[in-house]
């Protein structure tokens, strides 16, 4: 048992010395090999040119059954802040962005009704 404890003490001392040397050295490990690509941000509504984009007022998307504050925030992150934008959104893209239980088609149908007035 004493031998095991002394081996662990020596191993800890060596690890500490290596860590301390790297801290003093300022050396940084090399990055991993290969290419890293960022995951594309999904957009349910394509970007319109700024000059022709109509000014869209924000609607309270939580008025739609099934959309709470968190889903409304996620929709805003996707660029959807009005009933008109939600009505024009691609259902497949929205399904990929939300939990499987989210009834995206129902949201779009409700948004179409509200967008009409």
Beta strands, then each sheet from edge to edge (+ up, - down):
end
